[in-house]
Amino acid sequence: MEQILIRNLPPGTKAALRARAQEHHRSLEAEARALLTEAVQGKPATIVDLLAMNPEIEIEFEPEKLGLQARTPEL
């Protein structure tokens, strides 16, 4: 599982999130997770996003699975 730590929230943000969580009968963490998931849902990660991740992570690309084709550059 991935984790993040969010610092320096504007005043009142945590309290508002806690109130929203109570309305939805969730924990504060579950509410934050739901909001973040909803915010990025439907926006697939781009190759730029993947390359900007931790440089120690190795990413293997399989062009065939992505529906990509190699092309010869025109010189």
N, CA, C and O atoms as a Maestro MAE file, in Angstrom:
{
 s_m_m2io_version
 :::
 2.0.0
}

f_m_ct {
 s_m_title
 :::
 protein
 m_atom[300] {
  # First column is atom index #
  i_m_mmod_type
  r_m_x_coord
  r_m_y_coord
  r_m_z_coord
  i_m_residue_number
  s_m_chain_name
  s_m_pdb_residue_name
  s_m_pdb_atom_name
  i_m_atomic_number
  :::
  1 25 0.821 -1.182 0.000 1 A "MET " " N  " 7
  2 3 0.000 0.000 0.000 1 A "MET " " CA " 6
  3 2 0.866 1.247 0.000 1 A "MET " " C  " 6
  4 15 1.915 1.294 0.644 1 A "MET " " O  " 8
  5 25 0.422 2.238 -0.717 2 A "GLU " " N  " 7
  6 3 1.139 3.509 -0.754 2 A "GLU " " CA " 6
  7 2 0.635 4.407 0.370 2 A "GLU " " C  " 6
  8 15 -0.512 4.301 0.803 2 A "GLU " " O  " 8
  9 25 1.506 5.286 0.830 3 A "GLN " " N  " 7
  10 3 1.156 6.197 1.904 3 A "GLN " " CA " 6
  11 2 1.662 7.591 1.587 3 A "GLN " " C  " 6
  12 15 2.649 7.762 0.871 3 A "GLN " " O  " 8
  13 25 0.962 8.598 2.137 4 A "ILE " " N  " 7
  14 3 1.441 9.969 2.044 4 A "ILE " " CA " 6
  15 2 1.241 10.644 3.395 4 A "ILE " " C  " 6
  16 15 0.402 10.224 4.192 4 A "ILE " " O  " 8
  17 25 2.002 11.670 3.638 5 A "LEU " " N  " 7
  18 3 1.863 12.490 4.823 5 A "LEU " " CA " 6
  19 2 1.634 13.911 4.319 5 A "LEU " " C  " 6
  20 15 2.429 14.427 3.532 5 A "LEU " " O  " 8
  21 25 0.575 14.534 4.758 6 A "ILE " " N  " 7
  22 3 0.258 15.886 4.308 6 A "ILE " " CA " 6
  23 2 0.503 16.847 5.461 6 A "ILE " " C  " 6
  24 15 -0.105 16.729 6.525 6 A "ILE " " O  " 8
  25 25 1.392 17.791 5.237 7 A "ARG " " N  " 7
  26 3 1.736 18.774 6.275 7 A "ARG " " CA " 6
  27 2 1.205 20.147 5.898 7 A "ARG " " C  " 6
  28 15 0.838 20.404 4.751 7 A "ARG " " O  " 8
  29 25 1.175 21.009 6.882 8 A "ASN " " N  " 7
  30 3 0.833 22.425 6.691 8 A "ASN " " CA " 6
  31 2 -0.536 22.629 6.057 8 A "ASN " " C  " 6
  32 15 -0.686 23.436 5.139 8 A "ASN " " O  " 8
  33 25 -1.525 21.906 6.541 9 A "LEU " " N  " 7
  34 3 -2.893 22.125 6.071 9 A "LEU " " CA " 6
  35 2 -3.375 23.485 6.568 9 A "LEU " " C  " 6
  36 15 -2.991 23.915 7.656 9 A "LEU " " O  " 8
  37 25 -4.201 24.157 5.793 10 A "PRO " " N  " 7
  38 3 -4.761 25.422 6.270 10 A "PRO " " CA " 6
  39 2 -5.565 25.193 7.554 10 A "PRO " " C  " 6
  40 15 -6.116 24.111 7.754 10 A "PRO " " O  " 8
  41 25 -5.633 26.203 8.419 11 A "PRO " " N  " 7
  42 3 -6.392 26.063 9.669 11 A "PRO " " CA " 6
  43 2 -7.835 25.631 9.392 11 A "PRO " " C  " 6
  44 15 -8.484 26.137 8.476 11 A "PRO " " O  " 8
  45 25 -8.313 24.700 10.189 12 A "GLY " " N  " 7
  46 3 -9.698 24.240 10.067 12 A "GLY " " CA " 6
  47 2 -9.901 23.096 9.098 12 A "GLY " " C  " 6
  48 15 -10.979 22.501 9.072 12 A "GLY " " O  " 8
  49 25 -8.900 22.771 8.304 13 A "THR " " N  " 7
  50 3 -9.057 21.720 7.301 13 A "THR " " CA " 6
  51 2 -9.296 20.363 7.947 13 A "THR " " C  " 6
  52 15 -10.181 19.612 7.536 13 A "THR " " O  " 8
  53 25 -8.507 20.064 8.948 14 A "LYS " " N  " 7
  54 3 -8.651 18.762 9.611 14 A "LYS " " CA " 6
  55 2 -10.011 18.648 10.293 14 A "LYS " " C  " 6
  56 15 -10.647 17.595 10.236 14 A "LYS " " O  " 8
  57 25 -10.458 19.719 10.933 15 A "ALA " " N  " 7
  58 3 -11.763 19.708 11.593 15 A "ALA " " CA " 6
  59 2 -12.889 19.537 10.583 15 A "ALA " " C  " 6
  60 15 -13.844 18.800 10.829 15 A "ALA " " O  " 8
  61 25 -12.776 20.217 9.450 16 A "ALA " " N  " 7
  62 3 -13.795 20.085 8.406 16 A "ALA " " CA " 6
  63 2 -13.805 18.668 7.839 16 A "ALA " " C  " 6
  64 15 -14.868 18.113 7.560 16 A "ALA " " O  " 8
  65 25 -12.635 18.094 7.673 17 A "LEU " " N  " 7
  66 3 -12.542 16.731 7.166 17 A "LEU " " CA " 6
  67 2 -13.122 15.745 8.177 17 A "LEU " " C  " 6
  68 15 -13.796 14.786 7.801 17 A "LEU " " O  " 8
  69 25 -12.859 15.984 9.456 18 A "ARG " " N  " 7
  70 3 -13.404 15.112 10.495 18 A "ARG " " CA " 6
  71 2 -14.935 15.184 10.506 18 A "ARG " " C  " 6
  72 15 -15.600 14.157 10.644 18 A "ARG " " O  " 8
  73 25 -15.501 16.399 10.361 19 A "ALA " " N  " 7
  74 3 -16.959 16.561 10.325 19 A "ALA " " CA " 6
  75 2 -17.548 15.850 9.112 19 A "ALA " " C  " 6
  76 15 -18.586 15.195 9.207 19 A "ALA " " O  " 8
  77 25 -16.880 15.984 7.985 20 A "ARG " " N  " 7
  78 3 -17.345 15.309 6.763 20 A "ARG " " CA " 6
  79 2 -17.291 13.792 6.930 20 A "ARG " " C  " 6
  80 15 -18.183 13.076 6.475 20 A "ARG " " O  " 8
  81 25 -16.245 13.314 7.582 21 A "ALA " " N  " 7
  82 3 -16.104 11.878 7.821 21 A "ALA " " CA " 6
  83 2 -17.251 11.368 8.694 21 A "ALA " " C  " 6
  84 15 -17.798 10.295 8.439 21 A "ALA " " O  " 8
  85 25 -17.612 12.133 9.720 22 A "GLN " " N  " 7
  86 3 -18.718 11.726 10.583 22 A "GLN " " CA " 6
  87 2 -20.027 11.665 9.813 22 A "GLN " " C  " 6
  88 15 -20.844 10.774 10.043 22 A "GLN " " O  " 8
  89 25 -20.231 12.611 8.896 23 A "GLU " " N  " 7
  90 3 -21.452 12.605 8.074 23 A "GLU " " CA " 6
  91 2 -21.545 11.336 7.226 23 A "GLU " " C  " 6
  92 15 -22.633 10.810 6.991 23 A "GLU " " O  " 8
  93 25 -20.395 10.859 6.776 24 A "HIS " " N  " 7
  94 3 -20.361 9.666 5.920 24 A "HIS " " CA " 6
  95 2 -20.090 8.383 6.703 24 A "HIS " " C  " 6
  96 15 -19.897 7.317 6.119 24 A "HIS " " O  " 8
  97 25 -20.079 8.498 8.029 25 A "HIS " " N  " 7
  98 3 -19.847 7.342 8.909 25 A "HIS " " CA " 6
  99 2 -18.530 6.636 8.572 25 A "HIS " " C  " 6
  100 15 -18.471 5.412 8.460 25 A "HIS " " O  " 8
  101 25 -17.480 7.445 8.416 26 A "ARG " " N  " 7
  102 3 -16.145 6.928 8.118 26 A "ARG " " CA " 6
  103 2 -15.144 7.534 9.083 26 A "ARG " " C  " 6
  104 15 -15.420 8.517 9.769 26 A "ARG " " O  " 8
  105 25 -13.976 6.917 9.112 27 A "SER " " N  " 7
  106 3 -12.878 7.503 9.878 27 A "SER " " CA " 6
  107 2 -12.325 8.689 9.088 27 A "SER " " C  " 6
  108 15 -12.596 8.844 7.898 27 A "SER " " O  " 8
  109 25 -11.553 9.511 9.772 28 A "LEU " " N  " 7
  110 3 -10.914 10.646 9.118 28 A "LEU " " CA " 6
  111 2 -10.037 10.155 7.958 28 A "LEU " " C  " 6
  112 15 -10.063 10.723 6.866 28 A "LEU " " O  " 8
  113 25 -9.272 9.106 8.207 29 A "GLU " " N  " 7
  114 3 -8.390 8.553 7.178 29 A "GLU " " CA " 6
  115 2 -9.181 8.005 5.994 29 A "GLU " " C  " 6
  116 15 -8.804 8.220 4.842 29 A "GLU " " O  " 8
  117 25 -10.275 7.299 6.272 30 A "ALA " " N  " 7
  118 3 -11.099 6.744 5.190 30 A "ALA " " CA " 6
  119 2 -11.718 7.860 4.350 30 A "ALA " " C  " 6
  120 15 -11.830 7.735 3.131 30 A "ALA " " O  " 8
  121 25 -12.116 8.947 5.004 31 A "GLU " " N  " 7
  122 3 -12.701 10.082 4.268 31 A "GLU " " CA " 6
  123 2 -11.656 10.741 3.377 31 A "GLU " " C  " 6
  124 15 -11.930 11.053 2.218 31 A "GLU " " O  " 8
  125 25 -10.463 10.951 3.915 32 A "ALA " " N  " 7
  126 3 -9.386 11.546 3.110 32 A "ALA " " CA " 6
  127 2 -9.056 10.638 1.932 32 A "ALA " " C  " 6
  128 15 -8.860 11.115 0.814 32 A "ALA " " O  " 8
  129 25 -8.994 9.340 2.176 33 A "ARG " " N  " 7
  130 3 -8.702 8.375 1.103 33 A "ARG " " CA " 6
  131 2 -9.780 8.443 0.018 33 A "ARG " " C  " 6
  132 15 -9.467 8.441 -1.173 33 A "ARG " " O  " 8
  133 25 -11.043 8.502 0.430 34 A "ALA " " N  " 7
  134 3 -12.141 8.566 -0.533 34 A "ALA " " CA " 6
  135 2 -12.077 9.843 -1.363 34 A "ALA " " C  " 6
  136 15 -12.282 9.808 -2.576 34 A "ALA " " O  " 8
  137 25 -11.792 10.972 -0.710 35 A "LEU " " N  " 7
  138 3 -11.699 12.243 -1.429 35 A "LEU " " CA " 6
  139 2 -10.556 12.246 -2.438 35 A "LEU " " C  " 6
  140 15 -10.719 12.701 -3.571 35 A "LEU " " O  " 8
  141 25 -9.411 11.742 -2.025 36 A "LEU " " N  " 7
  142 3 -8.260 11.697 -2.942 36 A "LEU " " CA " 6
  143 2 -8.523 10.757 -4.114 36 A "LEU " " C  " 6
  144 15 -8.208 11.078 -5.260 36 A "LEU " " O  " 8
  145 25 -9.098 9.603 -3.823 37 A "THR " " N  " 7
  146 3 -9.392 8.636 -4.872 37 A "THR " " CA " 6
  147 2 -10.382 9.215 -5.875 37 A "THR " " C  " 6
  148 15 -10.207 9.071 -7.085 37 A "THR " " O  " 8
  149 25 -11.422 9.869 -5.365 38 A "GLU " " N  " 7
  150 3 -12.432 10.488 -6.233 38 A "GLU " " CA " 6
  151 2 -11.827 11.600 -7.094 38 A "GLU " " C  " 6
  152 15 -12.200 11.767 -8.255 38 A "GLU " " O  " 8
  153 25 -10.904 12.348 -6.524 39 A "ALA " " N  " 7
  154 3 -10.301 13.484 -7.233 39 A "ALA " " CA " 6
  155 2 -9.465 13.040 -8.427 39 A "ALA " " C  " 6
  156 15 -9.406 13.746 -9.433 39 A "ALA " " O  " 8
  157 25 -8.828 11.899 -8.331 40 A "VAL " " N  " 7
  158 3 -7.953 11.463 -9.427 40 A "VAL " " CA " 6
  159 2 -8.576 10.356 -10.281 40 A "VAL " " C  " 6
  160 15 -7.987 9.931 -11.275 40 A "VAL " " O  " 8
  161 25 -9.748 9.896 -9.899 41 A "GLN " " N  " 7
  162 3 -10.408 8.838 -10.649 41 A "GLN " " CA " 6
  163 2 -10.722 9.306 -12.066 41 A "GLN " " C  " 6
  164 15 -11.180 10.429 -12.276 41 A "GLN " " O  " 8
  165 25 -10.472 8.439 -13.018 42 A "GLY " " N  " 7
  166 3 -10.747 8.769 -14.405 42 A "GLY " " CA " 6
  167 2 -9.621 9.530 -15.081 42 A "GLY " " C  " 6
  168 15 -9.704 9.833 -16.272 42 A "GLY " " O  " 8
  169 25 -8.581 9.839 -14.342 43 A "LYS " " N  " 7
  170 3 -7.427 10.522 -14.911 43 A "LYS " " CA " 6
  171 2 -6.248 9.553 -14.878 43 A "LYS " " C  " 6
  172 15 -5.513 9.503 -13.892 43 A "LYS " " O  " 8
  173 25 -6.067 8.788 -15.943 44 A "PRO " " N  " 7
  174 3 -4.983 7.799 -15.926 44 A "PRO " " CA " 6
  175 2 -3.616 8.467 -15.842 44 A "PRO " " C  " 6
  176 15 -3.411 9.576 -16.334 44 A "PRO " " O  " 8
  177 25 -2.704 7.769 -15.214 45 A "ALA " " N  " 7
  178 3 -1.341 8.274 -15.118 45 A "ALA " " CA " 6
  179 2 -0.720 8.329 -16.508 45 A "ALA " " C  " 6
  180 15 -0.863 7.395 -17.296 45 A "ALA " " O  " 8
  181 25 -0.048 9.400 -16.797 46 A "THR " " N  " 7
  182 3 0.625 9.535 -18.084 46 A "THR " " CA " 6
  183 2 2.045 9.000 -17.952 46 A "THR " " C  " 6
  184 15 2.519 8.737 -16.847 46 A "THR " " O  " 8
  185 25 2.700 8.845 -19.053 47 A "ILE " " N  " 7
  186 3 4.086 8.385 -19.027 47 A "ILE " " CA " 6
  187 2 4.960 9.400 -18.291 47 A "ILE " " C  " 6
  188 15 5.942 9.023 -17.652 47 A "ILE " " O  " 8
  189 25 4.614 10.663 -18.377 48 A "VAL " " N  " 7
  190 3 5.350 11.703 -17.654 48 A "VAL " " CA " 6
  191 2 5.183 11.495 -16.150 48 A "VAL " " C  " 6
  192 15 6.148 11.622 -15.396 48 A "VAL " " O  " 8
  193 25 3.969 11.178 -15.711 49 A "ASP " " N  " 7
  194 3 3.733 10.911 -14.291 49 A "ASP " " CA " 6
  195 2 4.579 9.732 -13.826 49 A "ASP " " C  " 6
  196 15 5.195 9.792 -12.762 49 A "ASP " " O  " 8
  197 25 4.611 8.676 -14.606 50 A "LEU " " N  " 7
  198 3 5.370 7.482 -14.239 50 A "LEU " " CA " 6
  199 2 6.859 7.774 -14.163 50 A "LEU " " C  " 6
  200 15 7.539 7.308 -13.249 50 A "LEU " " O  " 8
  201 25 7.367 8.539 -15.115 51 A "LEU " " N  " 7
  202 3 8.795 8.848 -15.138 51 A "LEU " " CA " 6
  203 2 9.192 9.816 -14.026 51 A "LEU " " C  " 6
  204 15 10.352 9.843 -13.616 51 A "LEU " " O  " 8
  205 25 8.244 10.606 -13.539 52 A "ALA " " N  " 7
  206 3 8.531 11.565 -12.482 52 A "ALA " " CA " 6
  207 2 8.540 10.921 -11.094 52 A "ALA " " C  " 6
  208 15 8.908 11.559 -10.107 52 A "ALA " " O  " 8
  209 25 8.135 9.660 -11.029 53 A "MET " " N  " 7
  210 3 8.123 8.954 -9.747 53 A "MET " " CA " 6
  211 2 9.542 8.736 -9.255 53 A "MET " " C  " 6
  212 15 10.503 9.167 -9.891 53 A "MET " " O  " 8
  213 25 9.662 8.088 -8.159 54 A "ASN " " N  " 7
  214 3 10.942 7.775 -7.535 54 A "ASN " " CA " 6
  215 2 11.916 7.195 -8.565 54 A "ASN " " C  " 6
  216 15 11.608 6.180 -9.189 54 A "ASN " " O  " 8
  217 25 13.080 7.818 -8.754 55 A "PRO " " N  " 7
  218 3 14.025 7.336 -9.769 55 A "PRO " " CA " 6
  219 2 14.601 5.957 -9.460 55 A "PRO " " C  " 6
  220 15 15.177 5.318 -10.341 55 A "PRO " " O  " 8
  221 25 14.455 5.496 -8.230 56 A "GLU " " N  " 7
  222 3 14.964 4.178 -7.876 56 A "GLU " " CA " 6
  223 2 14.024 3.062 -8.316 56 A "GLU " " C  " 6
  224 15 14.415 1.895 -8.340 56 A "GLU " " O  " 8
  225 25 12.792 3.411 -8.661 57 A "ILE " " N  " 7
  226 3 11.824 2.416 -9.102 57 A "ILE " " CA " 6
  227 2 12.060 2.128 -10.576 57 A "ILE " " C  " 6
  228 15 12.146 3.042 -11.396 57 A "ILE " " O  " 8
  229 25 12.161 0.864 -10.895 58 A "GLU " " N  " 7
  230 3 12.342 0.482 -12.294 58 A "GLU " " CA " 6
  231 2 10.978 0.282 -12.942 58 A "GLU " " C  " 6
  232 15 10.127 -0.437 -12.417 58 A "GLU " " O  " 8
  233 25 10.784 0.918 -14.075 59 A "ILE " " N  " 7
  234 3 9.527 0.809 -14.798 59 A "ILE " " CA " 6
  235 2 9.803 0.076 -16.098 59 A "ILE " " C  " 6
  236 15 10.667 0.473 -16.879 59 A "ILE " " O  " 8
  237 25 9.060 -0.993 -16.320 60 A "GLU " " N  " 7
  238 3 9.201 -1.739 -17.569 60 A "GLU " " CA " 6
  239 2 7.996 -1.430 -18.441 60 A "GLU " " C  " 6
  240 15 6.849 -1.591 -18.026 60 A "GLU " " O  " 8
  241 25 8.275 -0.988 -19.642 61 A "PHE " " N  " 7
  242 3 7.203 -0.667 -20.575 61 A "PHE " " CA " 6
  243 2 7.066 -1.783 -21.596 61 A "PHE " " C  " 6
  244 15 8.058 -2.280 -22.131 61 A "PHE " " O  " 8
  245 25 5.855 -2.162 -21.854 62 A "GLU " " N  " 7
  246 3 5.577 -3.162 -22.868 62 A "GLU " " CA " 6
  247 2 4.712 -2.484 -23.936 62 A "GLU " " C  " 6
  248 15 3.487 -2.472 -23.821 62 A "GLU " " O  " 8
  249 25 5.343 -1.922 -24.974 63 A "PRO " " N  " 7
  250 3 4.608 -1.162 -25.987 63 A "PRO " " CA " 6
  251 2 3.428 -1.920 -26.579 63 A "PRO " " C  " 6
  252 15 2.394 -1.321 -26.873 63 A "PRO " " O  " 8
  253 25 3.570 -3.228 -26.755 64 A "GLU " " N  " 7
  254 3 2.482 -3.999 -27.356 64 A "GLU " " CA " 6
  255 2 1.235 -3.949 -26.478 64 A "GLU " " C  " 6
  256 15 0.123 -3.808 -26.987 64 A "GLU " " O  " 8
  257 25 1.414 -4.063 -25.165 65 A "LYS " " N  " 7
  258 3 0.272 -4.031 -24.252 65 A "LYS " " CA " 6
  259 2 -0.368 -2.652 -24.199 65 A "LYS " " C  " 6
  260 15 -1.559 -2.529 -23.912 65 A "LYS " " O  " 8
  261 25 0.408 -1.624 -24.472 66 A "LEU " " N  " 7
  262 3 -0.113 -0.264 -24.466 66 A "LEU " " CA " 6
  263 2 -0.730 0.115 -25.806 66 A "LEU " " C  " 6
  264 15 -1.290 1.201 -25.948 66 A "LEU " " O  " 8
  265 25 -0.629 -0.776 -26.785 67 A "GLY " " N  " 7
  266 3 -1.162 -0.485 -28.097 67 A "GLY " " CA " 6
  267 2 -0.289 0.468 -28.884 67 A "GLY " " C  " 6
  268 15 -0.769 1.156 -29.785 67 A "GLY " " O  " 8
  269 25 0.992 0.514 -28.550 68 A "LEU " " N  " 7
  270 3 1.923 1.404 -29.232 68 A "LEU " " CA " 6
  271 2 2.721 0.637 -30.269 68 A "LEU " " C  " 6
  272 15 2.921 -0.572 -30.156 68 A "LEU " " O  " 8
  273 25 3.161 1.345 -31.256 69 A "GLN " " N  " 7
  274 3 3.999 0.741 -32.290 69 A "GLN " " CA " 6
  275 2 5.273 1.556 -32.422 69 A "GLN " " C  " 6
  276 15 5.263 2.782 -32.308 69 A "GLN " " O  " 8
  277 25 6.357 0.858 -32.661 70 A "ALA " " N  " 7
  278 3 7.626 1.559 -32.906 70 A "ALA " " CA " 6
  279 2 7.572 2.163 -34.301 70 A "ALA " " C  " 6
  280 15 6.950 1.608 -35.207 70 A "ALA " " O  " 8
  281 25 8.213 3.274 -34.461 71 A "ARG " " N  " 7
  282 3 8.255 3.872 -35.786 71 A "ARG " " CA " 6
  283 2 9.673 4.345 -36.066 71 A "ARG " " C  " 6
  284 15 10.425 4.689 -35.155 71 A "ARG " " O  " 8
  285 25 10.008 4.354 -37.313 72 A "THR " " N  " 7
  286 3 11.336 4.783 -37.734 72 A "THR " " CA " 6
  287 2 11.320 6.293 -37.894 72 A "THR " " C  " 6
  288 15 10.463 6.831 -38.594 72 A "THR " " O  " 8
  289 25 12.263 6.987 -37.252 73 A "PRO " " N  " 7
  290 3 12.288 8.441 -37.388 73 A "PRO " " CA " 6
  291 2 12.671 8.843 -38.813 73 A "PRO " " C  " 6
  292 15 13.494 8.198 -39.461 73 A "PRO " " O  " 8
  293 25 12.070 9.889 -39.262 74 A "GLU " " N  " 7
  294 3 12.406 10.405 -40.590 74 A "GLU " " CA " 6
  295 2 13.557 11.377 -40.434 74 A "GLU " " C  " 6
  296 15 13.463 12.359 -39.697 74 A "GLU " " O  " 8
  297 25 14.642 11.095 -41.135 75 A "LEU " " N  " 7
  298 3 15.806 11.971 -41.063 75 A "LEU " " CA " 6
  299 2 15.951 12.793 -42.305 75 A "LEU " " C  " 6
  300 15 16.883 13.589 -42.412 75 A "LEU " " O  " 8
  :::
 }
 m_bond[299] {
  # First column is bond index #
  i_m_from
  i_m_to
  i_m_order
  :::
  1 1 2 1
  2 2 3 1
  3 3 4 2
  4 3 5 1
  5 5 6 1
  6 6 7 1
  7 7 8 2
  8 7 9 1
  9 9 10 1
  10 10 11 1
  11 11 12 2
  12 11 13 1
  13 13 14 1
  14 14 15 1
  15 15 16 2
  16 15 17 1
  17 17 18 1
  18 18 19 1
  19 19 20 2
  20 19 21 1
  21 21 22 1
  22 22 23 1
  23 23 24 2
  24 23 25 1
  25 25 26 1
  26 26 27 1
  27 27 28 2
  28 27 29 1
  29 29 30 1
  30 30 31 1
  31 31 32 2
  32 31 33 1
  33 33 34 1
  34 34 35 1
  35 35 36 2
  36 35 37 1
  37 37 38 1
  38 38 39 1
  39 39 40 2
  40 39 41 1
  41 41 42 1
  42 42 43 1
  43 43 44 2
  44 43 45 1
  45 45 46 1
  46 46 47 1
  47 47 48 2
  48 47 49 1
  49 49 50 1
  50 50 51 1
  51 51 52 2
  52 51 53 1
  53 53 54 1
  54 54 55 1
  55 55 56 2
  56 55 57 1
  57 57 58 1
  58 58 59 1
  59 59 60 2
  60 59 61 1
  61 61 62 1
  62 62 63 1
  63 63 64 2
  64 63 65 1
  65 65 66 1
  66 66 67 1
  67 67 68 2
  68 67 69 1
  69 69 70 1
  70 70 71 1
  71 71 72 2
  72 71 73 1
  73 73 74 1
  74 74 75 1
  75 75 76 2
  76 75 77 1
  77 77 78 1
  78 78 79 1
  79 79 80 2
  80 79 81 1
  81 81 82 1
  82 82 83 1
  83 83 84 2
  84 83 85 1
  85 85 86 1
  86 86 87 1
  87 87 88 2
  88 87 89 1
  89 89 90 1
  90 90 91 1
  91 91 92 2
  92 91 93 1
  93 93 94 1
  94 94 95 1
  95 95 96 2
  96 95 97 1
  97 97 98 1
  98 98 99 1
  99 99 100 2
  100 99 101 1
  101 101 102 1
  102 102 103 1
  103 103 104 2
  104 103 105 1
  105 105 106 1
  106 106 107 1
  107 107 108 2
  108 107 109 1
  109 109 110 1
  110 110 111 1
  111 111 112 2
  112 111 113 1
  113 113 114 1
  114 114 115 1
  115 115 116 2
  116 115 117 1
  117 117 118 1
  118 118 119 1
  119 119 120 2
  120 119 121 1
  121 121 122 1
  122 122 123 1
  123 123 124 2
  124 123 125 1
  125 125 126 1
  126 126 127 1
  127 127 128 2
  128 127 129 1
  129 129 130 1
  130 130 131 1
  131 131 132 2
  132 131 133 1
  133 133 134 1
  134 134 135 1
  135 135 136 2
  136 135 137 1
  137 137 138 1
  138 138 139 1
  139 139 140 2
  140 139 141 1
  141 141 142 1
  142 142 143 1
  143 143 144 2
  144 143 145 1
  145 145 146 1
  146 146 147 1
  147 147 148 2
  148 147 149 1
  149 149 150 1
  150 150 151 1
  151 151 152 2
  152 151 153 1
  153 153 154 1
  154 154 155 1
  155 155 156 2
  156 155 157 1
  157 157 158 1
  158 158 159 1
  159 159 160 2
  160 159 161 1
  161 161 162 1
  162 162 163 1
  163 163 164 2
  164 163 165 1
  165 165 166 1
  166 166 167 1
  167 167 168 2
  168 167 169 1
  169 169 170 1
  170 170 171 1
  171 171 172 2
  172 171 173 1
  173 173 174 1
  174 174 175 1
  175 175 176 2
  176 175 177 1
  177 177 178 1
  178 178 179 1
  179 179 180 2
  180 179 181 1
  181 181 182 1
  182 182 183 1
  183 183 184 2
  184 183 185 1
  185 185 186 1
  186 186 187 1
  187 187 188 2
  188 187 189 1
  189 189 190 1
  190 190 191 1
  191 191 192 2
  192 191 193 1
  193 193 194 1
  194 194 195 1
  195 195 196 2
  196 195 197 1
  197 197 198 1
  198 198 199 1
  199 199 200 2
  200 199 201 1
  201 201 202 1
  202 202 203 1
  203 203 204 2
  204 203 205 1
  205 205 206 1
  206 206 207 1
  207 207 208 2
  208 207 209 1
  209 209 210 1
  210 210 211 1
  211 211 212 2
  212 211 213 1
  213 213 214 1
  214 214 215 1
  215 215 216 2
  216 215 217 1
  217 217 218 1
  218 218 219 1
  219 219 220 2
  220 219 221 1
  221 221 222 1
  222 222 223 1
  223 223 224 2
  224 223 225 1
  225 225 226 1
  226 226 227 1
  227 227 228 2
  228 227 229 1
  229 229 230 1
  230 230 231 1
  231 231 232 2
  232 231 233 1
  233 233 234 1
  234 234 235 1
  235 235 236 2
  236 235 237 1
  237 237 238 1
  238 238 239 1
  239 239 240 2
  240 239 241 1
  241 241 242 1
  242 242 243 1
  243 243 244 2
  244 243 245 1
  245 245 246 1
  246 246 247 1
  247 247 248 2
  248 247 249 1
  249 249 250 1
  250 250 251 1
  251 251 252 2
  252 251 253 1
  253 253 254 1
  254 254 255 1
  255 255 256 2
  256 255 257 1
  257 257 258 1
  258 258 259 1
  259 259 260 2
  260 259 261 1
  261 261 262 1
  262 262 263 1
  263 263 264 2
  264 263 265 1
  265 265 266 1
  266 266 267 1
  267 267 268 2
  268 267 269 1
  269 269 270 1
  270 270 271 1
  271 271 272 2
  272 271 273 1
  273 273 274 1
  274 274 275 1
  275 275 276 2
  276 275 277 1
  277 277 278 1
  278 278 279 1
  279 279 280 2
  280 279 281 1
  281 281 282 1
  282 282 283 1
  283 283 284 2
  284 283 285 1
  285 285 286 1
  286 286 287 1
  287 287 288 2
  288 287 289 1
  289 289 290 1
  290 290 291 1
  291 291 292 2
  292 291 293 1
  293 293 294 1
  294 294 295 1
  295 295 296 2
  296 295 297 1
  297 297 298 1
  298 298 299 1
  299 299 300 2
  :::
 }
}
